[in-house]
């Protein structure tokens, strides 16, 4: 989960500078780190909760593919709604006449969708890796305690 958050910043910086052509980086841009951490924590919780709920349905509980399909369908729509409203709220700052505020608005408008894409497509893969490789060791360690 932390990697998806961290990777969103360099990807955003490339898009911000190379594609949009904005070179202004101010101290205000550092504030987006806290916003993205908050948004990401919520997104990760929604994905993880959908994964845990999928185990409660007998029709899909035995197949990880079906569970992940359920998780993806359930969580991606909810996360898209919250992320898109946040991104467009930041885009409104992009039309400010003050350059640092405007640059911050465009940067935040880019980082939120990049973070969404990374979390929706990469975090489920980490969930499968955790379920296949780490979960059994975790249970054995907890029994040993």
DSSP file (Angstrom, degrees, kcal/mol; ACC not computed):
  #  RESIDUE AA STRUCTURE BP1 BP2  ACC     N-H-->O    O-->H-N    N-H-->O    O-->H-N    TCO  KAPPA ALPHA  PHI   PSI    X-CA   Y-CA   Z-CA
    1    1 A X     >        0   0    0      0, 0.0     4,-1.5     0, 0.0     5,-0.1   0.000 360.0 360.0 360.0 -41.2    0.0    0.0    0.0
    2    2 A X  H  >  +     0   0    0      1,-0.2     4,-2.8     2,-0.2     5,-0.2   0.886 360.0  55.9 -64.5 -37.4    2.8    2.4    0.8
    3    3 A X  H  > S+     0   0    0      1,-0.2     4,-2.9     2,-0.2    -1,-0.2   0.893 104.0  52.8 -63.9 -38.7    4.5    1.7   -2.5
    4    4 A X  H  > S+     0   0    0      1,-0.2     4,-0.8     2,-0.2    -1,-0.2   0.879 112.4  46.1 -64.8 -34.9    1.4    2.7   -4.4
    5    5 A X  H  X S+     0   0    0     -4,-1.5     4,-0.6     2,-0.2     3,-0.5   0.938 115.1  45.7 -69.7 -47.1    1.3    6.0   -2.5
    6    6 A X  H >X S+     0   0    0     -4,-2.8     3,-1.0     1,-0.2     4,-0.8   0.885 110.0  53.4 -65.9 -39.3    5.0    6.6   -3.0
    7    7 A X  H 3X S+     0   0    0     -4,-2.9     4,-1.5     1,-0.2    -1,-0.2   0.729  95.6  69.8 -69.3 -20.7    5.0    5.8   -6.7
    8    8 A X  H 3X S+     0   0    0     -4,-0.8     4,-1.9    -3,-0.5    -1,-0.2   0.807  93.3  58.1 -68.2 -26.6    2.2    8.2   -7.4
    9    9 A X  H <X S+     0   0    0     -3,-1.0     4,-2.5    -4,-0.6    -1,-0.2   0.948 106.8  42.0 -73.4 -48.5    4.5   11.2   -6.8
   10   10 A X  H  X S+     0   0    0     -4,-0.8     4,-2.0     2,-0.2    -1,-0.2   0.895 116.3  50.4 -65.8 -35.3    7.2   10.6   -9.4
   11   11 A X  H  X S+     0   0    0     -4,-1.5     4,-2.3     2,-0.2    -1,-0.2   0.930 112.6  47.1 -63.7 -43.9    4.7    9.6  -12.0
   12   12 A X  H  X S+     0   0    0     -4,-1.9     4,-3.1     1,-0.2    -2,-0.2   0.899 108.9  54.4 -63.8 -40.7    2.7   12.7  -11.3
   13   13 A X  H  X S+     0   0    0     -4,-2.5     4,-2.4     2,-0.2     5,-0.3   0.895 108.7  48.5 -62.5 -39.7    5.8   14.9  -11.4
   14   14 A X  H  X>S+     0   0    0     -4,-2.0     4,-2.7     2,-0.2     5,-0.8   0.938 115.3  44.0 -64.3 -46.7    6.7   13.5  -14.9
   15   15 A X  I  X>S+     0   0    0     -4,-2.3     5,-2.3     3,-0.2     4,-0.7   0.900 114.3  51.3 -63.7 -39.7    3.1   14.2  -16.1
   16   16 A X  I  <5S+     0   0    0     -4,-3.1     6,-2.0     3,-0.2    -2,-0.2   0.904 122.0  29.2 -64.5 -44.8    3.1   17.6  -14.4
   17   17 A X  I  <5S+     0   0    0     -4,-2.4     4,-0.2     4,-0.2    -2,-0.2   0.915 129.7  32.8 -86.0 -45.7    6.3   18.8  -15.9
   18   18 A X  I  <5S+     0   0    0     -4,-2.7    -3,-0.2    -5,-0.3    -2,-0.1   0.911 128.6  30.5 -83.6 -43.4    6.6   17.0  -19.3
   19   19 A X  I  <<S+     0   0    0     -5,-0.8    -3,-0.2    -4,-0.7    -4,-0.1   0.939 131.7  31.4 -83.4 -49.4    3.0   16.6  -20.4
   20   20 A X  S   <S-     0   0    0     -5,-2.3    -3,-0.2     2,-0.1    -4,-0.1   0.744  95.5-137.1 -81.8 -23.0    1.4   19.8  -18.8
   21   21 A X        +     0   0    0     -6,-0.3     2,-0.5     1,-0.3    -4,-0.2   0.719  51.2 144.6  75.6  21.3    4.6   21.8  -19.1
   22   22 A X        +     0   0    0     -6,-2.0    -1,-0.3     1,-0.1    -2,-0.1  -0.828  21.9 174.7 -95.6 125.7    4.3   23.4  -15.6
   23   23 A X        +     0   0    0     -2,-0.5     2,-0.5    -3,-0.1    -1,-0.1   0.488  40.9 113.4-107.4  -5.4    7.6   23.9  -13.9
   24   24 A X        +     0   0    0     75,-0.1     2,-0.5    -7,-0.0    -2,-0.0  -0.568  35.3 171.8 -75.3 119.1    6.5   25.7  -10.8
   25   25 A X        +     0   0    0     -2,-0.5     2,-0.2     3,-0.0    75,-0.1  -0.987   9.3 176.1-125.4 120.0    7.0   23.7   -7.6
   26   26 A X    >   -     0   0    0     -2,-0.5     3,-1.4    74,-0.2     4,-0.4  -0.653  48.1 -99.3-116.7 172.8    6.3   25.5   -4.4
   27   27 A X  G >  S+     0   0    0      1,-0.3     3,-1.3    -2,-0.2     4,-0.4   0.786 118.3  70.0 -62.3 -26.3    6.3   24.6   -0.7
   28   28 A X  G >  S+     0   0    0      1,-0.3     3,-1.4     2,-0.2     4,-0.4   0.795  84.6  69.1 -61.6 -28.2    2.6   24.3   -1.0
   29   29 A X  G X  S+     0   0    0     -3,-1.4     3,-1.1     1,-0.3     4,-0.3   0.778  87.3  66.1 -63.1 -25.9    3.0   21.2   -3.1
   30   30 A X  G X  S+     0   0    0     -3,-1.3     3,-1.2    -4,-0.4     4,-0.5   0.758  87.2  69.3 -67.5 -23.0    4.3   19.4   -0.1
   31   31 A X  G X> S+     0   0    0     -3,-1.4     4,-1.3    -4,-0.4     3,-0.7   0.777  84.6  69.8 -65.6 -25.4    0.8   19.7    1.5
   32   32 A X  H <> S+     0   0    0     -3,-1.1     4,-3.0    -4,-0.4    -1,-0.3   0.757  84.4  71.0 -66.5 -22.1   -0.5   17.2   -1.1
   33   33 A X  H <> S+     0   0    0     -3,-1.2     4,-2.1    -4,-0.3    -1,-0.2   0.926 100.8  44.5 -57.9 -44.5    1.4   14.5    0.6
   34   34 A X  H <> S+     0   0    0     -3,-0.7     4,-1.9    -4,-0.5    -1,-0.2   0.868 113.3  50.3 -69.9 -36.5   -0.9   14.6    3.6
   35   35 A X  H  X S+     0   0    0     -4,-1.3     4,-2.6     2,-0.2     5,-0.2   0.932 111.6  47.6 -66.1 -45.1   -4.0   14.7    1.4
   36   36 A X  H  X S+     0   0    0     -4,-3.0     4,-2.9     1,-0.2     5,-0.2   0.874 109.0  54.4 -66.4 -36.6   -2.9   11.8   -0.7
   37   37 A X  H  X S+     0   0    0     -4,-2.1     4,-2.2    -5,-0.3    -1,-0.2   0.915 111.2  45.9 -61.3 -41.8   -2.1    9.8    2.5
   38   38 A X  H  X S+     0   0    0     -4,-1.9     4,-1.7     2,-0.2    -2,-0.2   0.928 115.3  45.0 -66.3 -45.6   -5.6   10.4    3.7
   39   39 A X  H  X S+     0   0    0     -4,-2.6     4,-2.5     1,-0.2    -2,-0.2   0.917 114.4  50.0 -63.4 -43.4   -7.2    9.5    0.4
   40   40 A X  H  X S+     0   0    0     -4,-2.9     4,-3.0     1,-0.2     5,-0.3   0.891 106.5  54.1 -65.5 -40.4   -5.0    6.4    0.0
   41   41 A X  H  X S+     0   0    0     -4,-2.2     4,-2.0    -5,-0.2    -1,-0.2   0.914 111.6  46.1 -60.5 -41.2   -5.8    5.2    3.5
   42   42 A X  H  X S+     0   0    0     -4,-1.7     4,-2.3     2,-0.2    -2,-0.2   0.925 113.2  48.9 -66.2 -44.7   -9.5    5.4    2.7
   43   43 A X  H  X S+     0   0    0     -4,-2.5     4,-2.4     1,-0.2    -2,-0.2   0.914 111.4  49.4 -61.8 -43.2   -9.1    3.7   -0.7
   44   44 A X  H  X S+     0   0    0     -4,-3.0     4,-2.8     1,-0.2     5,-0.2   0.901 110.0  51.3 -64.4 -40.5   -7.0    0.9    0.8
   45   45 A X  H  X S+     0   0    0     -4,-2.0     4,-2.8    -5,-0.3    -1,-0.2   0.914 109.6  50.0 -61.8 -42.3   -9.6    0.3    3.5
   46   46 A X  H  X S+     0   0    0     -4,-2.3     4,-2.1     2,-0.2    -2,-0.2   0.922 113.9  44.6 -63.5 -44.2  -12.4    0.1    0.9
   47   47 A X  H  X S+     0   0    0     -4,-2.4     4,-2.1     2,-0.2    -2,-0.2   0.940 116.0  46.5 -65.4 -46.7  -10.4   -2.4   -1.2
   48   48 A X  H  X S+     0   0    0     -4,-2.8     4,-2.5     1,-0.2    -2,-0.2   0.896 112.0  51.1 -63.6 -40.6   -9.4   -4.5    1.8
   49   49 A X  H  X S+     0   0    0     -4,-2.8     4,-2.4    -5,-0.2    -1,-0.2   0.897 109.4  49.9 -64.9 -40.5  -12.9   -4.5    3.2
   50   50 A X  H  X S+     0   0    0     -4,-2.1     4,-1.7    -5,-0.2    -1,-0.2   0.885 110.5  51.4 -64.6 -37.7  -14.4   -5.6   -0.1
   51   51 A X  H  X S+     0   0    0     -4,-2.1     4,-0.7     2,-0.2    -2,-0.2   0.930 111.5  46.2 -63.7 -45.4  -11.8   -8.4   -0.2
   52   52 A X  H >< S+     0   0    0     -4,-2.5     3,-0.7     1,-0.2     4,-0.4   0.879 111.3  52.4 -65.9 -37.5  -12.7   -9.5    3.3
   53   53 A X  H >< S+     0   0    0     -4,-2.4     3,-1.5     1,-0.2     4,-0.4   0.832  98.8  64.9 -66.6 -31.5  -16.4   -9.4    2.5
   54   54 A X  H >< S+     0   0    0     -4,-1.7     3,-0.9     1,-0.3    -1,-0.2   0.777  92.7  62.4 -65.1 -24.1  -15.9  -11.5   -0.5
   55   55 A X  T << S+     0   0    0     -3,-0.7    -1,-0.3    -4,-0.7    -2,-0.2   0.705  94.6  62.9 -71.9 -18.5  -14.9  -14.4    1.8
   56   56 A X  T <  S+     0   0    0     -3,-1.5     2,-0.7    -4,-0.4    -1,-0.2   0.599  83.7  85.6 -83.4 -10.9  -18.4  -14.4    3.3
   57   57 A X    X>  -     0   0    0     -3,-0.9     4,-1.7    -4,-0.4     3,-1.2  -0.820  66.2-156.4 -94.6 114.0  -20.2  -15.3    0.1
   58   58 A X  T 34 S+     0   0    0     -2,-0.7     4,-0.4     1,-0.3    -1,-0.2   0.814  88.5  62.8 -60.1 -31.1  -20.2  -19.1   -0.3
   59   59 A X  T 34 S+     0   0    0      1,-0.2    -1,-0.3     2,-0.1     7,-0.1   0.806 122.2  18.0 -66.1 -28.4  -20.7  -18.9   -4.1
   60   60 A X  T X4 S+     0   0    0     -3,-1.2     3,-1.0    -6,-0.2     7,-0.4   0.441  96.1  97.9-120.6  -2.5  -17.3  -17.1   -4.6
   61   61 A X  T 3< S+     0   0    0     -4,-1.7    -3,-0.1     1,-0.2    -2,-0.1   0.722  83.6  51.6 -67.2 -21.5  -15.4  -17.8   -1.4
   62   62 A X  T 3  S+     0   0    0     -4,-0.4     2,-0.6     1,-0.1    -1,-0.2   0.675 100.3  67.8 -89.3 -16.6  -13.4  -20.7   -2.7
   63   63 A X    <>  -     0   0    0     -3,-1.0     4,-2.3     1,-0.1     5,-0.2  -0.905  59.5-163.3-110.0 120.1  -12.1  -19.0   -5.9
   64   64 A X  H  > S+     0   0    0     -2,-0.6     4,-2.5     1,-0.2     5,-0.2   0.835  93.4  57.2 -67.7 -30.9   -9.6  -16.2   -5.5
   65   65 A X  H  > S+     0   0    0      2,-0.2     4,-2.2     1,-0.2    -1,-0.2   0.935 110.0  42.9 -64.0 -45.9  -10.3  -15.1   -9.1
   66   66 A X  H  > S+     0   0    0      2,-0.2     4,-2.4     1,-0.2    -2,-0.2   0.885 113.7  52.2 -68.4 -37.6  -14.0  -14.7   -8.3
   67   67 A X  H  X S+     0   0    0     -4,-2.3     4,-2.6    -7,-0.4    -2,-0.2   0.914 111.4  46.4 -63.2 -41.9  -13.3  -13.0   -5.0
   68   68 A X  H  X S+     0   0    0     -4,-2.5     4,-3.0     2,-0.2    -2,-0.2   0.873 110.2  53.2 -70.3 -35.7  -10.9  -10.5   -6.7
   69   69 A X  H  X S+     0   0    0     -4,-2.2     4,-2.5     2,-0.2     5,-0.2   0.929 111.8  46.0 -62.4 -43.7  -13.4   -9.8   -9.5
   70   70 A X  H  X S+     0   0    0     -4,-2.4     4,-2.6     2,-0.2     5,-0.2   0.928 113.6  49.4 -61.6 -45.5  -16.0   -9.1   -6.8
   71   71 A X  H  X S+     0   0    0     -4,-2.6     4,-2.8     1,-0.2     5,-0.4   0.918 112.2  47.8 -60.8 -45.4  -13.6   -6.9   -4.9
   72   72 A X  H  X S+     0   0    0     -4,-3.0     4,-2.2     1,-0.2     5,-0.3   0.933 113.9  45.9 -63.4 -47.3  -12.6   -5.0   -8.0
   73   73 A X  H  X S+     0   0    0     -4,-2.5     4,-0.8    -5,-0.2    -2,-0.2   0.916 118.1  43.0 -62.4 -42.8  -16.2   -4.4   -9.1
   74   74 A X  H  X S+     0   0    0     -4,-2.6     4,-0.9    -5,-0.2    -2,-0.2   0.929 122.2  34.5 -71.3 -45.8  -17.3   -3.3   -5.6
   75   75 A X  H  X S+     0   0    0     -4,-2.8     4,-2.7    -5,-0.2     5,-0.3   0.858 107.5  62.2 -84.3 -35.0  -14.4   -1.1   -4.7
   76   76 A X  H  X S+     0   0    0     -4,-2.2     4,-2.0    -5,-0.4    -1,-0.2   0.864 105.0  48.6 -63.9 -35.0  -13.3    0.5   -7.9
   77   77 A X  H  X S+     0   0    0     -4,-0.8     4,-1.9    -5,-0.3    -1,-0.2   0.922 113.6  45.6 -69.8 -43.1  -16.7    2.3   -8.4
   78   78 A X  H  X S+     0   0    0     -4,-0.9     4,-1.8     1,-0.2    -2,-0.2   0.922 115.4  46.5 -66.0 -43.3  -16.7    3.6   -4.8
   79   79 A X  H  X S+     0   0    0     -4,-2.7     4,-2.9     1,-0.2     5,-0.3   0.874 109.0  55.9 -67.6 -36.4  -13.1    4.8   -5.0
   80   80 A X  H  X S+     0   0    0     -4,-2.0     4,-2.4    -5,-0.3     5,-0.3   0.904 106.3  51.3 -62.0 -40.7  -13.7    6.4   -8.4
   81   81 A X  H  X S+     0   0    0     -4,-1.9     4,-1.7     2,-0.2    -2,-0.2   0.939 115.5  39.7 -62.9 -47.2  -16.5    8.5   -7.0
   82   82 A X  H  X S+     0   0    0     -4,-1.8     4,-1.9     2,-0.2    -2,-0.2   0.909 117.6  48.1 -71.8 -41.0  -14.5    9.8   -4.1
   83   83 A X  H  X S+     0   0    0     -4,-2.9     4,-2.7     1,-0.2    -2,-0.2   0.891 110.9  50.3 -67.9 -38.9  -11.3   10.3   -6.0
   84   84 A X  H  X S+     0   0    0     -4,-2.4     4,-2.4    -5,-0.3     5,-0.2   0.901 110.2  49.1 -69.2 -38.7  -12.9   12.1   -9.0
   85   85 A X  H  X S+     0   0    0     -4,-1.7     4,-1.6    -5,-0.3    -1,-0.2   0.904 113.8  47.4 -66.2 -38.0  -14.8   14.5   -6.7
   86   86 A X  H  X S+     0   0    0     -4,-1.9     4,-2.0     2,-0.2    -2,-0.2   0.924 111.8  50.2 -66.2 -43.9  -11.5   15.3   -4.9
   87   87 A X  H  X S+     0   0    0     -4,-2.7     4,-2.0     1,-0.2    -2,-0.2   0.920 112.0  46.7 -62.1 -44.1   -9.5   15.7   -8.1
   88   88 A X  H  X S+     0   0    0     -4,-2.4     4,-1.3     2,-0.2    -1,-0.2   0.805 107.5  57.1 -72.0 -26.9  -12.1   18.1   -9.6
   89   89 A X  H  X S+     0   0    0     -4,-1.6     4,-0.6    -5,-0.2    -1,-0.2   0.905 109.9  45.5 -65.4 -40.0  -12.2   20.1   -6.3
   90   90 A X  H >X S+     0   0    0     -4,-2.0     3,-1.0     1,-0.2     4,-0.8   0.852 105.0  62.0 -69.4 -33.7   -8.4   20.5   -6.7
   91   91 A X  H >< S+     0   0    0     -4,-2.0     3,-0.8     1,-0.3     4,-0.4   0.840  93.4  63.8 -61.2 -31.4   -8.8   21.4  -10.4
   92   92 A X  H >< S+     0   0    0     -4,-1.3     3,-0.9     1,-0.3    -1,-0.3   0.833  97.9  55.9 -62.8 -29.4  -10.9   24.4   -9.3
   93   93 A X  H X< S+     0   0    0     -3,-1.0     3,-1.8    -4,-0.6    12,-0.3   0.773  93.0  72.0 -68.7 -25.0   -7.7   25.7   -7.6
   94   94 A X  T << S+     0   0    0     -3,-0.8    -1,-0.2    -4,-0.8    -2,-0.2   0.689  90.6  58.3 -64.1 -18.2   -6.0   25.4  -11.0
   95   95 A X  T <  S+     0   0    0     -3,-0.9    -1,-0.3    -4,-0.4    -2,-0.1   0.210  79.6 122.4 -98.0  15.2   -7.9   28.4  -12.3
   96   96 A X    <   -     0   0    0     -3,-1.8     6,-0.1     2,-0.2    -3,-0.0  -0.423  66.5-133.1 -73.0 152.0   -6.7   30.7   -9.5
   97   97 A X  S    S+     0   0    0     -2,-0.1     2,-0.6     4,-0.1    -1,-0.1   0.629  86.7  88.5 -80.8 -13.2   -4.9   33.9  -10.6
   98   98 A X  S  > S-     0   0    0      1,-0.1     4,-2.7     2,-0.0     3,-0.2  -0.777  75.1-144.7 -86.9 121.6   -2.1   33.2   -8.0
   99   99 A X  H  > S+     0   0    0     -2,-0.6     4,-3.0     1,-0.2     5,-0.3   0.879  94.7  50.3 -58.7 -45.7    0.5   31.0   -9.7
  100  100 A X  H  > S+     0   0    0      1,-0.2     4,-2.1     2,-0.2    -1,-0.2   0.902 115.0  44.5 -62.1 -37.9    1.5   28.9   -6.6
  101  101 A X  H  > S+     0   0    0     -3,-0.2     4,-2.4     2,-0.2    -2,-0.2   0.911 114.8  48.9 -69.6 -42.3   -2.2   28.1   -5.9
  102  102 A X  H  X S+     0   0    0     -4,-2.7     4,-2.1     2,-0.2    -2,-0.2   0.925 112.7  46.9 -63.2 -45.2   -2.9   27.4   -9.6
  103  103 A X  H  X S+     0   0    0     -4,-3.0     4,-2.5     1,-0.2    -1,-0.2   0.900 111.9  51.4 -64.3 -40.3    0.2   25.1   -9.9
  104  104 A X  H  X S+     0   0    0     -4,-2.1     4,-2.8    -5,-0.3     5,-0.2   0.906 108.3  52.6 -61.7 -41.6   -0.8   23.3   -6.7
  105  105 A X  H  X S+     0   0    0     -4,-2.4     4,-2.1   -12,-0.3   -11,-0.2   0.910 111.7  44.5 -61.8 -43.3   -4.3   22.8   -8.0
  106  106 A X  H  X S+     0   0    0     -4,-2.1     4,-1.4     2,-0.2    -1,-0.2   0.895 113.5  50.5 -69.2 -38.6   -3.1   21.2  -11.3
  107  107 A X  H  X S+     0   0    0     -4,-2.5     4,-2.5     2,-0.2     3,-0.3   0.935 113.2  45.5 -63.0 -46.0   -0.5   19.1   -9.4
  108  108 A X  H  X S+     0   0    0     -4,-2.8     4,-1.8     1,-0.2    -1,-0.2   0.862 108.4  57.9 -65.8 -35.3   -3.2   17.8   -7.0
  109  109 A X  H  X S+     0   0    0     -4,-2.1     4,-0.7    -5,-0.2    -1,-0.2   0.826 112.7  40.7 -63.2 -31.0   -5.6   17.2   -9.9
  110  110 A X  H  X S+     0   0    0     -4,-1.4     4,-1.8    -3,-0.3    -2,-0.2   0.884 111.4  54.1 -83.7 -41.2   -3.0   14.9  -11.5
  111  111 A X  H  X S+     0   0    0     -4,-2.5     4,-2.4     1,-0.2     5,-0.2   0.840 102.0  57.7 -67.6 -33.6   -1.8   13.1   -8.4
  112  112 A X  H  X S+     0   0    0     -4,-1.8     4,-2.2     2,-0.2    -1,-0.2   0.950 110.2  41.2 -66.7 -49.0   -5.2   11.9   -7.2
  113  113 A X  H  X S+     0   0    0     -4,-0.7     4,-2.7     2,-0.2    -1,-0.2   0.882 114.2  53.4 -65.6 -34.9   -6.2   10.0  -10.4
  114  114 A X  H  X S+     0   0    0     -4,-1.8     4,-2.4     1,-0.2    -2,-0.2   0.929 110.3  47.8 -61.8 -43.5   -2.6    8.6  -10.7
  115  115 A X  H  X S+     0   0    0     -4,-2.4     4,-2.5     2,-0.2     5,-0.2   0.898 110.4  52.5 -63.1 -40.8   -3.0    7.3   -7.1
  116  116 A X  H  X S+     0   0    0     -4,-2.2     4,-2.7     2,-0.2     5,-0.3   0.939 109.7  48.3 -59.3 -47.9   -6.4    5.9   -8.0
  117  117 A X  H  X S+     0   0    0     -4,-2.7     4,-1.9     1,-0.2     5,-0.3   0.924 112.9  47.8 -61.6 -44.8   -5.0    4.0  -10.9
  118  118 A X  H  X>S+     0   0    0     -4,-2.4     4,-2.6     1,-0.2     5,-0.8   0.913 114.9  45.2 -63.6 -41.9   -2.1    2.6   -8.9
  119  119 A X  I  X>S+     0   0    0     -4,-2.5     4,-0.6     3,-0.2     5,-0.5   0.884 113.4  48.0 -72.5 -36.8   -4.3    1.5   -6.1
  120  120 A X  I  <5S+     0   0    0     -4,-2.7     4,-0.2    -5,-0.2    -1,-0.2   0.850 124.3  30.6 -72.4 -32.0   -7.0   -0.1   -8.1
  121  121 A X  I  <5S+     0   0    0     -4,-1.9     4,-0.3    -5,-0.3    -2,-0.2   0.768 129.4  31.6 -99.8 -26.9   -4.6   -2.1  -10.3
  122  122 A X  I >X5S+     0   0    0     -4,-2.6     4,-1.7    -5,-0.3     3,-0.5   0.841 107.7  61.2-100.0 -38.8   -1.6   -2.8   -8.0
  123  123 A X  I 3X<S+     0   0    0     -5,-0.8     4,-2.0    -4,-0.6     5,-0.2   0.889 100.7  55.9 -60.8 -39.8   -3.0   -3.1   -4.5
  124  124 A X  H 3><S+     0   0    0     -5,-0.5     4,-2.0     1,-0.2    -1,-0.2   0.867 105.1  54.1 -58.5 -33.3   -5.2   -6.1   -5.5
  125  125 A X  H <> S+     0   0    0     -3,-0.5     4,-2.3    -4,-0.3    -1,-0.2   0.898 107.3  50.1 -65.6 -38.4   -2.1   -7.9   -6.7
  126  126 A X  H  X S+     0   0    0     -4,-1.7     4,-2.6     2,-0.2    -2,-0.2   0.856 106.7  55.6 -66.4 -34.1   -0.5   -7.2   -3.3
  127  127 A X  H  X S+     0   0    0     -4,-2.0     4,-2.7     2,-0.2    -2,-0.2   0.924 108.5  47.3 -63.3 -43.5   -3.6   -8.7   -1.6
  128  128 A X  H  X S+     0   0    0     -4,-2.0     4,-2.6     2,-0.2     5,-0.2   0.919 111.8  50.2 -64.5 -43.4   -3.2  -11.9   -3.6
  129  129 A X  H  X>S+     0   0    0     -4,-2.3     4,-2.7     1,-0.2     5,-0.8   0.918 112.2  48.0 -60.0 -42.9    0.5  -12.1   -2.8
  130  130 A X  I  X>S+     0   0    0     -4,-2.6     5,-2.6     1,-0.2     4,-0.9   0.933 113.2  47.4 -61.6 -45.9   -0.3  -11.6    0.9
  131  131 A X  I  <5S+     0   0    0     -4,-2.7    -2,-0.2     1,-0.2     5,-0.2   0.864 119.1  39.8 -66.1 -35.9   -3.0  -14.2    0.8
  132  132 A X  I  <5S+     0   0    0     -4,-2.6    -2,-0.2    -5,-0.2    -1,-0.2   0.849 132.9  14.5 -81.3 -35.5   -0.8  -16.8   -1.0
  133  133 A X  I  <5S+     0   0    0     -4,-2.7     4,-0.5    -5,-0.2    -3,-0.2   0.817 127.4  34.2-114.0 -40.2    2.5  -16.2    0.7
  134  134 A X  I  X<S+     0   0    0     -4,-0.9     4,-2.5    -5,-0.8     5,-0.2   0.835 100.3  69.5 -94.5 -34.8    2.3  -14.2    3.9
  135  135 A X  H  ><S+     0   0    0     -5,-2.6     4,-2.3     1,-0.2     5,-0.2   0.863  99.1  49.7 -58.3 -41.7   -1.0  -15.2    5.5
  136  136 A X  H  > S+     0   0    0      1,-0.2     4,-2.1     2,-0.2    -1,-0.2   0.903 113.2  46.7 -66.6 -40.1    0.0  -18.8    6.4
  137  137 A X  H  > S+     0   0    0     -4,-0.5     4,-2.5     2,-0.2    -2,-0.2   0.871 110.6  53.9 -67.6 -35.8    3.3  -17.6    8.0
  138  138 A X  H  X S+     0   0    0     -4,-2.5     4,-2.3     2,-0.2    -2,-0.2   0.913 109.3  47.2 -64.2 -43.0    1.4  -15.0    9.9
  139  139 A X  H  X S+     0   0    0     -4,-2.3     4,-2.2     2,-0.2    -2,-0.2   0.910 112.6  49.5 -65.3 -42.0   -1.1  -17.5   11.3
  140  140 A X  H  X S+     0   0    0     -4,-2.1     4,-1.8     1,-0.2    -2,-0.2   0.893 111.2  49.7 -65.1 -39.0    1.8  -19.9   12.3
  141  141 A X  H  X S+     0   0    0     -4,-2.5     4,-1.3     2,-0.2    -1,-0.2   0.916 110.5  49.5 -65.1 -42.8    3.6  -17.0   14.0
  142  142 A X  H  < S+     0   0    0     -4,-2.3    -2,-0.2     1,-0.2    -1,-0.2   0.872 110.1  50.8 -66.4 -35.7    0.5  -16.0   15.9
  143  143 A X  H  < S+     0   0    0     -4,-2.2    -1,-0.2     1,-0.2    -2,-0.2   0.859 106.9  55.8 -66.7 -34.1    0.0  -19.6   17.0
  144  144 A X  H  <        0   0    0     -4,-1.8    -1,-0.2     1,-0.3    -2,-0.2   0.782 360.0 360.0 -68.9 -27.0    3.6  -19.7   18.2
  145  145 A X     <        0   0    0     -4,-1.3    -1,-0.3    -3,-0.1    -2,-0.2   0.496 360.0 360.0 -74.5 360.0    3.0  -16.7   20.4
